[in-house]
Amino acid sequence: MKIYTVHRRPGAADTDLKSVRLVPDGFTWWGILVPLLWLLVNRLWLAAIVFVLVSLALGAVISLSGLSDGWALAATLPVNLYVGLEGRQWLRAKLARLGYGEDGVAAGNSLEEAELAYFSRLGQRILPPAASATPAGPAKPVGAEGIGLFPAPGRPV
């Protein structure tokens, strides 16, 4: 089961589904396999620019030193791994910069299940509690019983 962090745009109504963004927690395989594409799809422009600059710098160092292509792969693998490990955190930071607040967590085997779990919990928070099916008994007079652990004055403990 995956855990998702829920981010909500401030001031949005609870029923506005477009103001909520769920971000999966943990490692992203797309971030290690095709990091530049993953960064661009998630609109992490600054991270994509830094990734391109680091990749170009690594490529220049490898080619100037005369090392083989295997060294180029070995040098870019840690950069790709870093994107895979930290990419989702960068996405959360971008949402925070855009004003989204963290509204909680949701769990599910897929994004759809996590959304369903979150919005069903949200629905319970929005709707008033249902009326009880059994009628309430007669009201007890004030002072007949104590509150919590404290007995009413003059009554034995």
C-alpha positions as CSV (number, residue, x, y, z in Angstrom):
1,M,0.0,0.0,0.0
2,K,1.3,3.4,-1.0
3,I,1.2,6.5,1.2
4,Y,0.4,9.8,-0.4
5,T,0.7,13.3,1.0
6,V,-2.3,15.5,0.3
7,H,-1.8,19.2,-0.6
8,R,-4.6,21.7,-0.8
9,R,-4.6,25.2,-2.3
10,P,-5.5,27.7,0.5
11,G,-8.9,29.2,0.4
12,A,-10.4,26.5,-1.8
13,A,-13.7,25.0,-1.0
14,D,-13.6,21.4,0.4
15,T,-15.6,20.3,-2.6
16,D,-13.2,21.7,-5.2
17,L,-11.4,18.6,-6.4
18,K,-9.0,20.6,-8.7
19,S,-7.5,22.3,-5.7
20,V,-6.1,19.1,-4.2
21,R,-2.9,17.3,-5.2
22,L,-1.8,13.9,-4.0
23,V,1.9,13.2,-4.1
24,P,3.2,9.6,-3.6
25,D,5.8,9.1,-0.9
26,G,9.0,7.4,-1.6
27,F,11.2,6.5,-4.6
28,T,10.2,7.2,-8.2
29,W,11.5,4.8,-10.8
30,W,10.8,7.2,-13.6
31,G,13.0,9.7,-11.8
32,I,16.0,7.3,-12.1
33,L,15.2,5.9,-15.6
34,V,14.4,9.1,-17.4
35,P,15.1,11.9,-14.9
36,L,14.9,14.9,-17.3
37,L,11.6,13.8,-18.7
38,W,10.2,13.1,-15.2
39,L,11.3,16.6,-14.0
40,L,9.7,18.3,-17.1
41,V,6.5,16.3,-16.8
42,N,6.2,17.4,-13.1
43,R,7.1,21.0,-14.1
44,L,10.2,21.2,-11.9
45,W,11.9,23.6,-14.2
46,L,14.7,24.7,-11.9
47,A,15.6,21.1,-11.0
48,A,15.5,20.2,-14.7
49,I,17.9,23.1,-15.5
50,V,20.3,22.0,-12.7
51,F,20.1,18.4,-13.9
52,V,21.1,19.4,-17.5
53,L,23.9,21.6,-16.2
54,V,25.3,18.8,-14.0
55,S,25.0,16.3,-16.7
56,L,26.8,18.6,-19.2
57,A,29.5,19.2,-16.6
58,L,29.9,15.5,-16.0
59,G,30.0,14.8,-19.7
60,A,32.7,17.5,-20.2
61,V,34.9,16.2,-17.4
62,I,34.6,12.6,-18.7
63,S,35.4,13.5,-22.3
64,L,38.3,15.8,-21.3
65,S,39.8,13.2,-19.1
66,G,39.6,10.6,-21.9
67,L,37.7,8.0,-19.9
68,S,35.5,5.4,-21.5
69,D,31.7,5.5,-21.9
70,G,31.4,3.2,-18.9
71,W,32.8,5.9,-16.7
72,A,30.2,8.3,-18.1
73,L,27.4,5.9,-17.1
74,A,29.0,5.4,-13.7
75,A,29.2,9.2,-13.2
76,T,25.5,9.9,-14.2
77,L,24.0,7.0,-12.2
78,P,24.4,8.8,-8.8
79,V,22.8,11.9,-10.3
80,N,19.9,9.9,-11.6
81,L,19.6,8.1,-8.3
82,Y,19.4,11.4,-6.5
83,V,16.6,12.6,-8.7
84,G,14.8,9.3,-8.0
85,L,15.2,9.6,-4.3
86,E,14.5,13.3,-3.9
87,G,12.2,14.1,-6.8
88,R,9.0,13.8,-4.9
89,Q,10.3,16.0,-2.1
90,W,11.1,18.6,-4.7
91,L,7.6,18.3,-6.0
92,R,6.2,18.9,-2.4
93,A,8.5,21.9,-2.0
94,K,7.2,23.3,-5.3
95,L,3.6,22.9,-4.1
96,A,4.5,24.7,-0.9
97,R,6.0,27.6,-2.8
98,L,2.8,27.8,-4.9
99,G,0.9,28.2,-1.6
100,Y,-0.5,24.6,-1.3
101,G,-0.7,23.5,2.3
102,E,-0.2,20.0,3.5
103,D,-3.7,18.7,4.4
104,G,-2.9,15.2,5.5
105,V,-2.0,11.8,4.2
106,A,-4.0,9.1,2.3
107,A,-3.2,5.5,1.7
108,G,-4.2,3.2,-1.1
109,N,-2.9,0.6,-3.6
110,S,-3.3,3.2,-6.3
111,L,-3.8,6.9,-6.7
112,E,-7.5,6.4,-7.2
113,E,-7.9,4.4,-4.0
114,A,-6.0,7.1,-2.1
115,E,-8.1,9.8,-3.5
116,L,-11.3,7.9,-2.6
117,A,-10.0,7.3,0.9
118,Y,-9.1,11.0,1.3
119,F,-12.4,12.4,-0.1
120,S,-14.5,10.0,1.8
121,R,-12.8,11.1,5.0
122,L,-13.3,14.7,3.9
123,G,-17.0,14.0,3.2
124,Q,-17.3,12.9,6.8
125,R,-15.7,16.1,7.9
126,I,-18.0,18.2,5.8
127,L,-21.4,16.5,6.5
128,P,-23.1,17.1,9.8
129,P,-23.4,14.0,12.0
130,A,-26.5,11.9,11.3
131,A,-29.3,12.1,13.7
132,S,-29.5,9.2,16.2
133,A,-32.1,6.5,15.3
134,T,-33.1,6.1,19.0
135,P,-34.7,9.0,20.8
136,A,-32.8,10.6,23.6
137,G,-33.9,9.8,27.1
138,P,-35.2,12.5,29.5
139,A,-32.7,15.1,30.4
140,K,-31.0,14.8,33.8
141,P,-31.2,17.8,36.1
142,V,-28.1,19.9,36.2
143,G,-25.7,19.0,39.0
144,A,-27.1,15.5,39.4
145,E,-23.8,14.0,38.3
146,G,-20.2,15.3,38.2
147,I,-18.3,16.1,35.1
148,G,-15.6,13.5,34.2
149,L,-13.7,12.4,37.2
150,F,-15.0,15.1,39.5
151,P,-18.2,14.2,41.5
152,A,-20.9,16.7,42.2
153,P,-20.4,18.7,45.5
154,G,-21.8,16.9,48.5
155,R,-22.0,13.5,46.8
156,P,-19.9,10.6,48.1
157,V,-17.0,9.5,46.0
